[in-house]
C-alpha cells in the first residue's frame, strides 16, 4: 500500500478502534449499570399469596395518609406496592438468619405500624414535657417496627437526629433490629415457667405457656413488663393481636415453617374493670378521681397509664372506704369514686371518659355547648375526644367541681340543673 493509500488505512484503523471501544463500553455498562441506574419502582400489586399483599391489605384497613394523626398521635403514611415487596424481601432474609418463622416476624410489622417505614408514634405525655428536639425524638417510636427513640439515642449517641431517623426508616436496619429482638425474646420465653408465676390470670396461663405469644408480649412491654401484666389479660392484648396477624398471614401465604398458635375464645371483660397494665381515657379518669377523692392526695400524674402508683392509691381508697383492697377498679370501686348512690339520672349509671362513643356522649357535648358561653364549640358527633374532655374540665372548674375530666355523677347533676351559658 503506497503513500496515497495512507488516508484510507488511517480511516480503517480508526473505525476498528471506535468499534472496539463501543464493544468495551457496552460490556462495561451491562455489568455496572444495574448498580448505578435508578431503581425502577413498580406500582403493580403483588401476588395475593405474599406477605407484601398482607401488608397492603392492612394498609387498606387503615387508610391513613401523610400528615393524618390518629389516636396516640401516630402519623401513618400510605404504603406502596414496591415498598411492601422490599419489606417482604428483608423479612425473609432476616427470618432465615435468625431462624424464625417469617410470618411470625411479619406479624410484628403488621401490628407495630401497618408496615410503614415512615411511621412515628408519639407518647403524648413525654412529648408534651420534652424540652428540645432530642428529647422529643426520645419521646417517640420511629420507623417500620416502631423503634424507641430513647433506644436509638443510646445505641448511637454520636449520630445526628437526621441520621437516627434515617436508620429507623431504613427497611433493612429496622427488620434486622426486629429479628434480633424477637429472637432474644423467644429464647427468653422458652425458659419461662408461667405456671410458677404468682397471680397469673388462669385465662392467660395457656397463652403464656406458648413462647411465641410470650415473646410477642415482651417485644411490646419488655420482659419484666410482660411478666408483670400476666394477671391482667386486657394488658396482654398486644400479643393476641400479633398472633391474630400471624394467623391472617398464614391464611394468605400458607403456614410456612410454623403455624400461628390457636387459643380458645374468651368471654368479654367488664369494660369498667381496670388493673395494672391498662391504659387510656378511663385510666386517666380514674387517676384524676383518686387525686380528688383522697386526702392527702396521691398526686398521680393523669397520663392514662395504670402503674404501681395508681394501684397503691386505689388500694388506699378501697381500704379507706371499706372495700376489698384488690388494687383493681371494679364496679364497687367505681361506684364509691363516682358517688353513684346519689344519682337520680340514668346518664350517671356509668362514667363517660375519653374514648367513649354514642348517644350519651352526643348529649354531653350538646349540654357543654349550651352551658359554656366562653367559646365551647364542640361538634356533637358522639365521640369523647380531647376537645370534649377539655370543655368538660372547664365546666367542672367553673362550677367548683372536681376537675376529673370525666362525666361523673356530680357533673351530670350540675349539667342538668345549670342554666344555659356560664
C-alpha positions, 0 to 999 in steps of 0.5 A, a space after each residue: 500500500 503506497 503513500 496515497 493509500 495512507 488516508 484510507 488505512 488511517 480511516 480503517 484503523 480508526 473505525 476498528 478502534 471506535 468499534 472496539 471501544 463501543 464493544 468495551 463500553 457496552 460490556 462495561 455498562 451491562 455489568 455496572 449499570 444495574 448498580 448505578 441506574 435508578 431503581 425502577 419502582 413498580 406500582 403493580 400489586 403483588 401476588 395475593 399469596 405474599 406477605 407484601 399483599 398482607 401488608 397492603 391489605 392492612 394498609 387498606 384497613 387503615 387508610 391513613 395518609 401523610 400528615 393524618 394523626 390518629 389516636 396516640 398521635 401516630 402519623 401513618 403514611 400510605 404504603 406502596 406496592 414496591 415498598 411492601 415487596 422490599 419489606 417482604 424481601 428483608 423479612 425473609 432474609 432476616 427470618 432465615 438468619 435468625 431462624 424464625 418463622 417469617 410470618 411470625 416476624 411479619 406479624 410484628 410489622 403488621 401490628 407495630 405500624 401497618 408496615 410503614 417505614 415512615 411511621 412515628 408514634 408519639 407518647 403524648 405525655 413525654 412529648 408534651 414535657 420534652 424540652 428540645 428536639 432530642 428529647 422529643 425524638 426520645 419521646 417517640 417510636 420511629 420507623 417500620 417496627 416502631 423503634 424507641 427513640 430513647 433506644 436509638 439515642 443510646 445505641 448511637 449517641 454520636 449520630 445526628 437526629 437526621 441520621 437516627 431517623 434515617 436508620 429507623 426508616 431504613 427497611 433493612 436496619 429496622 427488620 434486622 433490629 426486629 429479628 434480633 429482638 424477637 429472637 432474644 425474646 423467644 429464647 427468653 420465653 422458652 425458659 419461662 415457667 408461667 405456671 410458677 408465676 404468682 397471680 397469673 390470670 388462669 385465662 392467660 396461663 395457656 397463652 403464656 405457656 406458648 413462647 411465641 405469644 410470650 415473646 410477642 408480649 415482651 417485644 411490646 412491654 419488655 420482659 419484666 413488663 410482660 411478666 408483670 401484666 400476666 394477671 391482667 389479660 386486657 394488658 396482654 392484648 398486644 400479643 393476641 393481636 400479633 398472633 391474630 396477624 400471624 394467623 391472617 398471614 398464614 391464611 394468605 401465604 400458607 403456614 410456612 415453617 410454623 403455624 400461628 398458635 390457636 387459643 380458645 375464645 374468651 368471654 368479654 371483660 367488664 369494660 369498667 374493670 381496670 388493673 395494672 397494665 391498662 391504659 387510656 381515657 378511663 385510666 386517666 379518669 380514674 387517676 384524676 378521681 383518686 387525686 380528688 377523692 383522697 386526702 392527702 392526695 396521691 398526686 398521680 400524674 393523669 397520663 392514662 397509664 395504670 402503674 404501681 402508683 395508681 394501684 397503691 392509691 386505689 388500694 388506699 381508697 378501697 381500704 379507706 372506704 371499706 372495700 376489698 383492697 384488690 388494687 383493681 377498679 371494679 364496679 364497687 370501686 367505681 361506684 364509691 369514686 363516682 358517688 353513684 348512690 346519689 344519682 337520680 339520672 340514668 346518664 350517671 349509671 356509668 362514667 363517660 371518659 375519653 374514648 367513649 362513643 354514642 348517644 350519651 356522649 352526643 348529649 354531653 357535648 350538646 349540654 357543654 355547648 349550651 352551658 359554656 358561653 366562653 367559646 365551647 364549640 364542640 361538634 356533637 358527633 358522639 365521640 369523647 375526644 380531647 376537645 370534649 374532655 377539655 370543655 368538660 374540665 372547664 365546666 367542672 372548674 367553673 362550677 367548683 367541681 372536681 376537675 376529673 375530666 370525666 362525666 361523673 355523677 356530680 357533673 351530670 347533676 350540675 349539667 342538668 340543673 345549670 342554666 344555659 351559658 356560664 
